[in-house]
């Protein structure tokens, strides 16, 4: 064999030359060749996730979504995880599977997991009154007996608590009150415990406070040491934990502007951040996949208890357990799930226990559709699901218009009573007319409108009035005069249930949507003249 070297490198080599390979090198070469061959085969095979990738990229462009991260796990193994777009547009930080997104209400099943650690240790009894574990601020029984507002019912949205949310922005001076103060003001029962399902963020603020009081640790510290670390969730924290700031995704409004950082007075319901990688591992734990690097903080029987329905009905055909929404059939499969949505956040976590499948979709924009992406993923993994989904999407989308409000005879007439804020009670009058109009007045109806202009409110039309299942709902122009509500312009939304000849329920001061500040409830009870 001859070889000539020059300025250009290796010269011509005899074509008949034979390269001898030492026998010791053969296994290594065979390994390299097998990797190359496997890679070539994979390159020739279609990528089953590509249609989902294409859909995600369309959302990034057409809906102005900054970032989307996904993760899929089946049978104890992560099949796919990927980030798309920008976690932070201004700093040009790309989204990855380890990017931490604000979860919104997916915080609830995570907080419930922390609660069940204490239940399993015998430190909390689900069927004892929540008040047994609270401090100075107690639940107030207005529409029902507070003793019946058990921990289980609070965690299942069945305690009779109001909706409630408060946002506190980092660029403003107002900060969250203490939990004792929040509970004393808004921990009011607007329906009897066990009577009806009512989604309540405040309920999970109460759960996080119970966790803190019983454990002797702050809620963030307990969740980190007893849930996140044992489950190997290294990019998960309450709010943005120290040292995790570089991983946190910015939240963007519908105009693609960064939203100032905000927090709440109900952290257990809304304040957790996590990555797609961590959240799918959390889902795998709840699917009873016993991963080698996760500690079994809950027994399988305890996980089953969390999925046991506490309500006859929550949303549509779904029921609610302890922190989980249970759908009896999502295109033929039972699901255990939760979603989240608030300014700059849309999230989805879907578990299919019979298929040992977990799907996570996280975004940092209110305009995204993680539910649709999660459906597309399920259709790829579950063939029967895909057939049903394609049939559903092919049907015409003609949603029936909401029927005009027609007052039933049992509602007609004038109803009088009180609207009870945390400061005081004021008169409230509701007049339901045969023509379908309903008029509401906060203040003394005996005064003339001219007299009322001083410090009372004029009669207002109840807009979007709706009557269903003995519940009257709607919205009217008015003001709740407590200091926390009156600082921002708002309208008043009512939800009143007809029980025993009385209309009782909540009247919520609700701010607008840009930005969102609060939904603050007062108790209403009315009797027909």
Secondary structure, 3 states (H helix, E strand, C coil): CCCCEECCEECCCCCCCCCCCCHHHHHHHHHHHHHHHHHHHHHHCCCCCHHHHHHHHHHHHHCCCCEEEEEEEECCEEEEEEEEEEEECCCCEECCCCCEEECHHHHHHHHHHHHHHHHHCCCCCCCCEHHHHCCCCCCECCCCCHHHCEHHHHHCCCCCECCCEEEEECCCCCCCCCHHHHHHHHCEECCCCCCCCCCCHHHHHHHHHHHHHHHCCCHHHHHHHHHHCCCCCCCEEEECCCCCHHHECCCECCCCCECCCEEECCHHHHCEEEEHHHHHHHHHHHCCCCCCCCCCCCCHHHHHHHCCCCCCCCCCCCEECCCCEEEEEECCEEEEEEEEEECCEEEEEEEEHHHCEEEEEEECECCCCHHHHHHHHHHHHCHHHHHHHHHHHHCCCCCCCCCCCCCCCCCCEEEEEEEECCCCEEEEEEEECCCCCEEEEECCCCCCHHHHCCCCCCCEECEEEEEECCEEEEEECCCCCCHHHHCCCEEEEEEEEEECCEEEEEEEEEECCCCCCEEEEEEEEEEEC
